Amino acid sequence: MFKKRLDSFRYAFAGIAELVRSQPNAMIHLSAAALVIIAGLFFGLSRMEWCAVVFAITIVIAAEAVNTALEYLTDLISPNYHPLAGKAKDLAAGAVLISSVGAIVVGIIIFLPKVIALFSF
């Protein structure tokens, strides 16, 4: 049983590595996340602000992973174009976009007042 649990973690990390290796958008999201973390350290975010930022980052990366998994599965099941396969891929991509916009809104709510205060005299 312990080996099965260990294997499940190994497979999960392999999936994350595949995401990072194969998906340029995942690298964009991870780069943006790194910048947000640096900005959070610079501005000294509160515990609750960190919770919101970490949650937003996690949702975006998870949505990207689910989108990639759905794209791989769709390509396997429907190697030729099919309108429903296209809709499934579009919906998954839309979920990533929705989560990304939500993360941007969280970032604006948290960081905009801090940036304004930084440049206020």
N, C-alpha and C positions, 0 to 999 in steps of 0.2 A: 504494500500500500504506500509506504514512504517513497519507493522508487517511482510509482505512478504520479505522485504529487510533484516530485522533483522533475519528472519528464514533462509534466504540464507546464511548469515554469520555463523549462528549456524551450518548449514549443512556442510559448508566448514571447520569449525574448527573440526567438528566430523570426517570428512574425513582425516584431518591432524593427528588427534589423532589415527585413525585407521592405518594410514601409519606407524606412529612411533611405535605403539603397535605390529603390525603384521609383519613388514618387517625388518629383521636383517640388510639388506643392507642399508636401510634408516638410521638406527642408526649409521652405519659405515660412511655414508656420513655426517650426522650431527656432529659426533665426529671430522671428518676431518675438517669440516667447523669451528668448535669451535677452533681447533688448528690453523687454518689459521687466524682467527680473532685475536687470542692472538698474533700470530707472526706479524700480521699487526700493532697491537698496539705497540708491542716491537720495530719494525723497523720504526714506524712513517710514514706509507704510505701517499702518496699525495692523493688529492681528486680524481684524475683520476685513480690512482692505486686502491683506494677503490671501485670506480665504476666498474672497471674490476673484482675485487675479488667478490663483491656482485653479480654482474651479473652472474659470473661463478657458484657461490654457488646456486643461484636461479635456474639457468637452470638445474643443476644436480638434485636438490631436486624436481623440477617440473617434470623432465623426469622420476624420480623414482615413483612419484605419478601417472603419466599417465600410466607407465608400470604396476603398481599394479592394476589400474582400468581396464586396458585391460586384464590382467590375470584373474581378478575376472569375468569379462564379458564373456571371452572365456570359462572359466570353467562352467559358467551358461548355455551358449548356447551349448557347446560341452563337456558334462561330460566324454564322452568316447574319447579315442585318435582319432584325425583326423589330417592328415598331414597339412591341411591348418591352423588348430588351432595352431599346433606346429610352423608353419612359422610365424603366427601373434605374438605369444609369443616371438619367437626368434628375430623378428624385433624390438619389443618394448624393449627387453633387450639390443639389439644392440644400440638403441637410447640412453639408459642410459650409455652404455660403451663409445659411441662417445662423449657425453657431459662430461663424467668424464675425458676422455683423454684430451679434450679441456681445462677443468678446470686445469688439471695438467700442461699443457703447459703454461697457463696464470700464474700459480704459479711459474713455473721455470723462466719465463721471468721477473717477478716482484721480486721474492725473491732471486734467485741465485746471482745476482750482490751484493745484500745487505749482503748475507752470506759471499761471497768472501771478500767483503770490511771489514767485521767484523773481519775476521781472517788474513787480510793483515797487515803488519807492516810498 
